[in-house]
Amino acid sequence: MVSIKSKNQTALTDTLNKVKSPVIMPVKDSTKTPSLFKNHLLIKHTPTPALHITQYDYWITSMLFFLFSIFVWLYVSNTKKISQVIKGFYQTRYSNQNARNEFSVGNRISFFLAAFFIITMSIFISQLLLFYHIDIFKKNFAELGIALIIFVVYSIKFMVIKFLGNVFQVQKEMKDYTMLVFLFCNTLGLVMLPLVICLSFIKQIPPPVFIYTGIGIVITFFLIRMARGVFIGFKSSRVTKVYLFMYLCALEILPIIFLVKLVILKIK
């Protein structure tokens, strides 16, 4: 019995000594290990580190910075008038108040808001054309060309409205409608600025989200303007329904159909 216990104690002692003693692994010679930078298909271009600069549109960035500067200046110095312009688009009382305050193209605030609308919409339309791969203008001059077209179209529109008002002796109604169109442009430019900024710089969200949102906003504003324009015509006894229908078809609906048809043909 004593010998068996001594043998067990000796075995237990040997086991504990083996556990306590550190295990020494043989050191591998790293000089004989094959290099990861050899025998691969990567092509060496530059021996020294180089910066990776992505494509960046400084032209759009400068225009957006200019728009943001105008917005901050208008909001700080003319907060009340900016609020009246936005409310005047969907409330007749504020629209009449703007007319009484001589809010027109010659006004300083209206001039900057008109420029705000033209630049904002030119950036959005250029991004829209780029999204649908429609090449109408050169890449570096797309915004300038679109801005010029918008300016010419609305200038002709205002002249035609004034001419029709003089011909049919409905100067007051045409003046109200001109004010409505002007408020539409100014308010749309302010609303579209955040969307244009997101479309230009946010890459984590797919561009179609901002594209279709912008199209929906423009269509909504256009329908509101059309409804209020029809209301101005029906409210006046001097504007006949035939002339109102002819005007809406010739200067409102027909240009939209022409632009949509042109875009569809370019996409195909």
N, C-alpha and C positions, 0 to 999 in steps of 0.2 A: 504494500500500500504506500509506503514511504517513497519507494522508487518511482511509482506511478505519479505521485504528486510532484516529486522533484522534476520529473520529465515534463509534466504539464506546465509547471512554472517556468522551466527553461524555454519551452516553445513559446509561451506567452511573452516572455521577456524579449526573445528574438523578434517576434512579430512587432512589438512596440518599438523596438529599435529601428526596424525597417521603415515603419510609418513616420517616425520622427526624423529620420535622416533625409535630407533633400535629394531629390532625383536630379541628377546632372545629365542634361541632354547634350549630345554632341553638337558643336557649333558648325553650321554649314558655311562653307567658303563662298561669300557673295561675289567674289571676283570671277567665279566660273559660271554664274547665273547668266543666261542670255538676256540681253537688253530688250526692253519693251519698245525702244525707238529704232530698232533695226528689223529688217525682214517684214515690212508692212507695205501697204499700198498707198499710204499718205504721201502727198507730193510736197516738198519743201519749197516755199515761195520766198520767204524773207528770213534771213539768219537772225534778225533782231525782232523783238516784240513790236507790233504795230497796232494803232488804234483802229477800232472798227466803227466807222461813221456811217450811219444809216441815212437814207434819203429824207430830207426835211424841206418842206415847202415854206420858205421864209416870206414869200410874197403873200400868201394867205394869212400867215401869222402877223405880219405887219398890218394888213387890212383889219384883222380882228382886233388888234391892239388899238388901232385908230377908232374903230367903232366903240370899243369899251371906254375909251377916253371921252368920246362924245357923250355916251350914255351917262357916265359919272358926272360930267359937267352939267348936262341938262337936268339930271336928277337933283343935284345939289343946289343949283341956282334957280331952277324953274319947276319945283316939285308940283305945285298946284296946277300949273298949266299942263304938265304932262298927264296928270290925273284927269283933267278935263278932256284932253285929247282921247284918252282911252275910253272914258265913259261916253264921250260924244259919238263913238262908233255904234254903240248899241242902245243909247238913250237919246231921244229927240230933243229933250230939254237942254242937255249939254251941247248937242250939235248946234242948236240955235244960239246958245250962249257963245260958242266959238265963232259963229258967223257975226254976231254983234261986236265981238272983240277984234274983228278984222283978222281972223286967223286964215291967212291965204299964203300963196307961194312967196309973196314978197316979205312975209314976216320972218324974223331971224330964227325963231324956234322952228317954224314950219320948214324953213330952208334946210336946217340941219337934220330934221326928221325925214325929209324927203331924201336927202343924201344917205341917211341911215338905211332907209328902205331899199334904195337902189343897190347899195353895196351888199347888204345882207342877202337880198334875193339873187344877186349875181353870183355870190359865193355858193348859195344853195343850188342854183340851177347848174352851175359848173360841176359841182359834186354829183348832181343827178345825172348829167350827161356822162360823166366819168364812170359812174356806176353801171350805166346801160351801154357803155362802150360806143357812144355816139361822138364821132369826131367832126365837129362843125368849125371850131376855131383851133388855132394853134395852142399848144398847152400853156405857154407862158402868157398868152394874151386872151385867154378864154373869158376871164372875169371882166376885163376891159370891154371886150366886144359885147358881152351880155349886158353890162351896165349901159352901154351906149344904146343898145336896142330898147331896153326898158325906158330910158329917158325919152327916146324918139317916139315910142308907142304912146306913152302917157301924155306927151306934149301934143301929139296929134289928137288924142282923145279929148283933151281939155279944149282945144281949139274947135273941134267939131261940136262939142256940147254947147259952147258959147255961140257958135254960128247957128245951130238949130234953135237955140233960145231966142235969138234975134229974128230969125225967119218966122217962127210960129208965135212970136210975141208971148213967150212964157219965160221971161228972164228970171223971175223969182224961183220958179220950179227948177230951172236948169242950174241956178246958183246953189240951191239947196243940194241938188244931186252932185254938183262939182265938189261941194264941201264934204259930202258923204264919201265920194271916191278918195278924196284927199285924206280923210280920217282913216279910211280903210288901209291906205298905203302906210301911213305913219304907224298905226297900231300893229299891223302885220310885221313891219320891220322890227319893232320892239319885241314881239312875241317870238319871232324866228331866231333872234340872236343866241339864246342859250342852246337851241337845237343845232345851229350851225357850228357853234363851238364844240359841242359833243361829237358832231359828225366829223369834224376835222382832227380831233385829238384823242378821243376815246377809242381805243382799239380792242378793249376787252369785250365790248358789246358789238354784235354783228351790224354792219352799216345798214342793212335793210330795215332795221328797227327805226332808225332815225329818218331814213328816206321816206318810208310809208307814213310815219308820223307827220313829217313836214308836208307831204302831199295832202294828208287828211286835214291839217290845219288850214292850208291854202284853200281847199275846196269848201271848208266850213265858213271861212271868212267871205269867200265869193258868194256863197248862197245867202248869207246874212245881208251882204250888200245888195244883191239882187232883190231880196224880199223888201228891204227898206226902200229901194229905188221904185219898185212897183207900188209900194204904199204911198210914196210922194206923188206918183202919177195919178193914182186913183183918188187921192185926197183933193186934188185940184180939179176944178170944173173946166179949166181952160185947156187941159191936156186930154186929147181924145184917145180912146183905147186903141184905135188903129195906129196912130203915130207912136204910141208907147210900145206896141207890139213890134212895129217895124224897127224902132230904135234898139230894142232888146235883141232882136234877131241879127241886126246888121253890125252893131258895135259891141255886143256882149257875148252872145252865144256863138255866132259864126267864127270869130277869131279863136275861140277855145276849141271848136271842132277842128279847125285848120291845124292848130298846134298839136292836138292829140293825134291827128292823122299823120302829120309829119314825123312825130316821134315813133309811131308804130312802124312806119315805113323804114325809118333809120334802124330800128331795132331788128327788123327782119333782114 
